[in-house]
């Protein structure tokens, strides 16, 4: 039986998730991208709670930007929130997506914001 694109991504994500785990000191940065938006969360897997999440409106500005540029600014905003809470390191979870484009842009935004990914 032929697998859909989504089914393949979910299998890749399960493979990645088996290897990484977030803590309160070093949370897992989970990235999900839809056709329109990019969502990012900092998750503590030990407690099973989301510590921070991306706010799409904060990542966007009034000027027209590409989705990749918006992803970069979302990464920066999340890094700023994490710095205020005293978190300097994180584990990056690409969510089964390839590490390029918007996903890579989020990671670069976090690094620019001072988070070791």
Secondary structure as UniProt FT lines:
FT   HELIX           5..17
FT   TURN            18..19
FT   STRAND          26..33
FT   STRAND          38..44
FT   TURN            45..48
FT   STRAND          49..53
FT   HELIX           56..59
FT   HELIX           67..84
FT   TURN            85..86
FT   STRAND          89..93
FT   TURN            95..96
FT   HELIX           102..112
FT   TURN            113..114
//
